[in-house]
Amino acid sequence: MDAGLIPLCAADAHQALRILADHDDIAILFTDVDLPGDFNGLDLARRVHASGLGLDIIITTGRCEPDESLLPAGAQFLAKPYSGAELLKAIHTAEC
């Protein structure tokens, strides 16, 4: 799926935070709840939101829909499985 976006991939939440620190042109954090390491995608999303970077956040998982109170303010949840069109819709909604 090429939508003119350039994804940067991280193996875990710590690497994601390093990538975010090194790039000031990232607009969206798209993370799975189930990340390896000492904190998961929800923890990552909350840290990024609290950092004040102003990123839009999309969180996904195939296990269960997290309680809305666990999501950072303004974050979107996208349940797996999702189509490419559903992902693009979430991205474009986030960019508004």
DOLUMBA-330246 format. One record per residue: x, z, y of N, C-alpha, C in turn. Coordinates in pm, 1 decimal, always signed. Layout:
DOLUMBA-330246
<guti <X; Z; Y>; <X; Z; Y>; <X; Z; Y>>
...
END
This chain:
DOLUMBA-330246
<guti <+84.9; +0.0; -117.1>; <+0.0; +0.0; +0.0>; <+89.7; +0.0; +123.7>>
<guti <+87.3; -106.6; +198.9>; <+165.3; -115.4; +321.7>; <+68.1; -118.2; +439.0>>
<guti <+66.1; -11.0; +513.3>; <-23.2; -1.4; +628.2>; <+56.8; +15.9; +756.5>>
<guti <+183.2; -26.0; +752.6>; <+267.6; -11.4; +869.4>; <+319.2; +130.1; +888.6>>
<guti <+308.6; +210.5; +784.4>; <+354.1; +348.6; +789.9>; <+486.4; +362.1; +715.5>>
<guti <+569.1; +454.3; +758.5>; <+697.2; +478.1; +692.5>; <+695.4; +620.0; +635.9>>
<guti <+674.4; +632.4; +505.5>; <+671.4; +766.8; +447.4>; <+811.9; +823.6; +429.6>>
<guti <+824.0; +951.8; +450.8>; <+946.7; +1025.4; +421.8>; <+908.5; +1125.4; +313.4>>
<guti <+976.7; +1121.8; +202.5>; <+938.7; +1203.1; +86.7>; <+1030.8; +1323.5; +71.9>>
<guti <+971.9; +1434.6; +31.4>; <+1046.7; +1557.9; +8.8>; <+1017.3; +1608.8; -131.3>>
<guti <+1118.7; +1663.0; -196.5>; <+1104.4; +1714.3; -332.1>; <+1036.4; +1850.4; -334.6>>
<guti <+1046.1; +1924.7; -224.3>; <+984.3; +2057.0; -216.9>; <+960.1; +2091.9; -70.4>>
<guti <+899.2; +2207.3; -47.5>; <+863.1; +2246.7; +88.6>; <+985.8; +2269.9; +176.2>>
<guti <+1092.7; +2324.6; +119.1>; <+1214.2; +2347.5; +198.9>; <+1272.1; +2216.3; +249.2>>
<guti <+1276.0; +2115.5; +162.1>; <+1325.8; +1985.2; +204.0>; <+1233.2; +1923.8; +309.2>>
<guti <+1104.2; +1942.5; +294.3>; <+1009.3; +1891.4; +393.5>; <+1037.1; +1952.6; +531.1>>
<guti <+1062.0; +2081.9; +533.6>; <+1093.2; +2147.2; +661.8>; <+1222.1; +2094.3; +722.4>>
<guti <+1322.1; +2066.0; +638.5>; <+1447.7; +2007.8; +689.7>; <+1422.5; +1868.6; +746.8>>
<guti <+1342.7; +1789.4; +677.3>; <+1310.6; +1654.7; +726.7>; <+1239.2; +1664.7; +860.9>>
<guti <+1142.9; +1755.6; +871.4>; <+1070.0; +1771.7; +997.0>; <+1162.5; +1816.2; +1110.0>>
<guti <+1260.3; +1898.4; +1078.5>; <+1355.5; +1943.5; +1180.2>; <+1445.7; +1829.8; +1227.4>>
<guti <+1470.9; +1733.7; +1139.1>; <+1562.1; +1623.6; +1171.7>; <+1494.8; +1502.1; +1234.3>>
<guti <+1361.3; +1497.4; +1233.3>; <+1287.9; +1381.0; +1284.3>; <+1180.9; +1426.1; +1382.8>>
<guti <+1191.0; +1380.9; +1505.1>; <+1090.4; +1419.3; +1603.8>; <+979.6; +1315.0; +1618.5>>
<guti <+981.7; +1213.7; +1532.1>; <+882.5; +1107.2; +1541.9>; <+778.3; +1112.1; +1429.9>>
<guti <+771.7; +1221.5; +1357.1>; <+674.0; +1235.7; +1249.2>; <+542.5; +1282.5; +1309.7>>
<guti <+432.9; +1216.6; +1270.9>; <+302.6; +1248.8; +1327.4>; <+210.9; +1321.6; +1229.5>>
<guti <+232.0; +1299.0; +1098.4>; <+140.3; +1353.8; +997.8>; <+218.7; +1417.0; +883.9>>
<guti <+174.5; +1534.4; +843.2>; <+224.7; +1597.5; +721.0>; <+118.8; +1574.3; +614.3>>
<guti <+156.6; +1506.6; +506.7>; <+68.6; +1484.5; +392.2>; <+132.4; +1556.7; +275.4>>
<guti <+67.7; +1661.4; +226.7>; <+128.0; +1743.4; +123.9>; <+30.6; +1774.3; +11.7>>
<guti <+85.9; +1788.9; -106.2>; <+9.6; +1836.1; -221.5>; <+17.7; +1988.3; -222.6>>
<guti <-86.5; +2053.2; -267.4>; <-83.7; +2198.7; -279.3>; <+25.4; +2241.1; -377.2>>
<guti <+35.3; +2167.8; -487.8>; <+128.9; +2204.8; -594.4>; <+266.9; +2146.6; -569.3>>
<guti <+349.9; +2220.8; -497.7>; <+488.4; +2182.6; -474.5>; <+578.8; +2276.1; -553.5>>
<guti <+690.2; +2225.3; -603.4>; <+784.8; +2314.7; -670.4>; <+854.4; +2404.5; -567.7>>
<guti <+906.7; +2513.9; -613.3>; <+981.0; +2603.3; -524.7>; <+907.6; +2731.1; -495.0>>
<guti <+959.2; +2804.3; -395.3>; <+903.9; +2936.9; -368.9>; <+781.5; +2937.7; -278.6>>
<guti <+745.4; +2824.3; -218.2>; <+616.2; +2821.4; -150.3>; <+550.7; +2685.6; -167.4>>
<guti <+417.3; +2688.3; -169.7>; <+340.8; +2568.3; -204.0>; <+301.9; +2487.7; -80.1>>
<guti <+224.7; +2383.3; -102.3>; <+184.6; +2294.6; +6.4>; <+96.2; +2360.3; +110.6>>
<guti <+11.9; +2455.8; +68.4>; <-68.3; +2529.2; +166.7>; <+21.1; +2614.4; +255.8>>
<guti <+120.3; +2680.0; +193.9>; <+215.9; +2758.3; +272.2>; <+291.8; +2668.2; +369.6>>
<guti <+335.0; +2552.2; +320.7>; <+405.5; +2456.2; +405.8>; <+317.0; +2414.5; +522.7>>
<guti <+193.3; +2378.8; +493.3>; <+101.0; +2335.0; +598.0>; <+80.2; +2444.7; +702.2>>
<guti <+64.6; +2568.9; +657.9>; <+45.9; +2680.2; +752.4>; <+171.7; +2701.4; +837.5>>
<guti <+289.1; +2689.5; +776.6>; <+414.6; +2705.0; +853.4>; <+429.5; +2594.2; +956.6>>
<guti <+399.5; +2472.0; +916.2>; <+410.4; +2358.8; +1008.7>; <+310.8; +2374.9; +1122.3>>
<guti <+189.3; +2415.1; +1090.2>; <+87.8; +2435.8; +1194.1>; <+132.7; +2545.5; +1291.7>>
<guti <+183.1; +2655.6; +1237.2>; <+227.0; +2768.2; +1320.9>; <+349.6; +2734.1; +1404.8>>
<guti <+426.1; +2633.7; +1361.8>; <+548.7; +2597.2; +1433.7>; <+520.9; +2533.3; +1568.8>>
<guti <+399.3; +2484.0; +1586.7>; <+364.5; +2420.9; +1713.2>; <+413.6; +2277.7; +1726.9>>
<guti <+451.6; +2215.3; +1614.7>; <+498.6; +2076.5; +1620.0>; <+387.1; +1978.8; +1656.4>>
<guti <+263.6; +2021.2; +1640.1>; <+151.2; +1935.6; +1676.1>; <+123.1; +1825.0; +1576.9>>
<guti <+167.2; +1842.1; +1453.5>; <+142.5; +1740.4; +1351.8>; <+0.2; +1749.3; +1298.9>>
<guti <-57.5; +1634.5; +1268.6>; <-181.6; +1633.1; +1193.0>; <-145.2; +1663.8; +1048.6>>
<guti <-235.0; +1731.6; +977.3>; <-204.2; +1776.3; +842.3>; <-314.0; +1731.8; +747.0>>
<guti <-270.5; +1669.6; +636.8>; <-360.7; +1631.2; +528.3>; <-308.4; +1697.5; +401.6>>
<guti <-395.7; +1769.4; +333.6>; <-358.1; +1842.5; +212.9>; <-438.1; +1786.6; +95.6>>
<guti <-371.7; +1770.0; -18.4>; <-438.8; +1718.2; -136.8>; <-407.1; +1802.9; -259.0>>
<guti <-492.9; +1796.0; -356.4>; <-469.3; +1852.5; -489.0>; <-576.3; +1797.7; -582.6>>
<guti <-544.9; +1799.5; -709.6>; <-641.7; +1756.9; -809.9>; <-698.7; +1873.7; -887.5>>
<guti <-652.6; +1993.5; -854.8>; <-695.3; +2111.7; -930.6>; <-831.0; +2163.4; -886.2>>
<guti <-842.0; +2198.5; -761.7>; <-968.4; +2249.3; -707.9>; <-963.1; +2237.4; -556.7>>
<guti <-1078.0; +2239.2; -494.9>; <-1081.3; +2231.8; -349.6>; <-1054.1; +2370.4; -293.0>>
<guti <-949.3; +2385.0; -212.5>; <-918.7; +2516.8; -157.3>; <-1025.9; +2562.6; -59.0>>
<guti <-1043.6; +2690.8; -51.0>; <-1135.3; +2749.5; +45.5>; <-1089.4; +2705.9; +185.0>>
<guti <-1184.8; +2666.2; +267.7>; <-1150.6; +2617.3; +402.3>; <-1072.2; +2719.3; +483.7>>
<guti <-1093.0; +2846.2; +456.5>; <-1021.6; +2949.7; +532.2>; <-871.9; +2950.1; +502.1>>
<guti <-831.0; +2885.0; +391.9>; <-689.4; +2877.0; +356.5>; <-618.0; +2762.1; +426.9>>
<guti <-695.2; +2668.1; +481.5>; <-636.9; +2552.1; +548.4>; <-605.4; +2585.3; +694.1>>
<guti <-494.6; +2532.5; +745.3>; <-467.8; +2550.1; +888.3>; <-577.8; +2483.7; +970.9>>
<guti <-600.6; +2533.2; +1089.2>; <-702.4; +2476.7; +1178.3>; <-677.4; +2326.9; +1197.4>>
<guti <-783.0; +2248.0; +1180.4>; <-773.5; +2104.5; +1201.1>; <-720.6; +2024.3; +1083.2>>
<guti <-674.1; +2091.3; +978.3>; <-620.7; +2019.2; +861.9>; <-734.8; +1954.7; +783.6>>
<guti <-705.1; +1841.2; +723.6>; <-801.3; +1773.0; +637.3>; <-765.0; +1798.9; +491.8>>
<guti <-867.1; +1803.7; +407.0>; <-844.4; +1812.9; +263.4>; <-890.4; +1683.0; +200.3>>
<guti <-807.1; +1627.0; +110.9>; <-838.0; +1503.4; +40.4>; <-823.0; +1530.2; -108.9>>
<guti <-936.0; +1531.6; -180.7>; <-934.4; +1564.2; -323.5>; <-881.9; +1447.1; -405.6>>
<guti <-800.7; +1479.0; -506.6>; <-755.5; +1378.6; -603.5>; <-861.7; +1364.4; -711.0>>
<guti <-877.7; +1248.5; -767.5>; <-809.5; +1123.7; -730.3>; <-874.4; +1063.0; -605.6>>
<guti <-794.4; +995.2; -527.6>; <-844.6; +927.8; -408.6>; <-792.2; +784.8; -410.2>>
<guti <-861.3; +698.6; -341.6>; <-819.9; +558.3; -333.8>; <-727.5; +539.9; -213.6>>
<guti <-660.4; +427.4; -210.6>; <-577.5; +393.7; -95.2>; <-660.5; +387.8; +32.1>>
<guti <-782.4; +336.7; +19.4>; <-871.0; +327.8; +135.5>; <-908.5; +467.0; +186.9>>
<guti <-931.9; +560.6; +94.9>; <-965.4; +697.1; +136.1>; <-846.2; +763.7; +206.4>>
<guti <-726.3; +739.4; +154.9>; <-607.3; +794.9; +218.5>; <-588.8; +736.1; +357.9>>
<guti <-603.2; +605.2; +369.2>; <-589.2; +542.1; +502.5>; <-694.8; +593.8; +600.6>>
<guti <-815.9; +615.7; +552.8>; <-922.0; +670.6; +638.8>; <-881.1; +809.7; +688.9>>
<guti <-828.1; +893.1; +599.1>; <-783.6; +1028.1; +638.6>; <-671.4; +1018.3; +740.7>>
<guti <-577.8; +926.7; +718.3>; <-467.2; +909.4; +813.1>; <-517.6; +864.1; +948.4>>
<guti <-606.2; +766.0; +948.9>; <-658.3; +715.2; +1076.5>; <-745.3; +818.9; +1145.6>>
<guti <-818.4; +900.0; +1069.5>; <-896.1; +1008.9; +1128.4>; <-802.8; +1109.5; +1193.7>>
<guti <-691.8; +1139.0; +1126.2>; <-594.3; +1234.8; +1179.3>; <-531.0; +1183.3; +1307.6>>
<guti <-509.8; +1054.9; +1315.6>; <-442.3; +995.8; +1431.6>; <-531.4; +985.6; +1554.7>>
<guti <-658.8; +1016.1; +1543.1>; <-751.8; +1004.3; +1657.5>; <-736.9; +1119.2; +1753.4>>
END
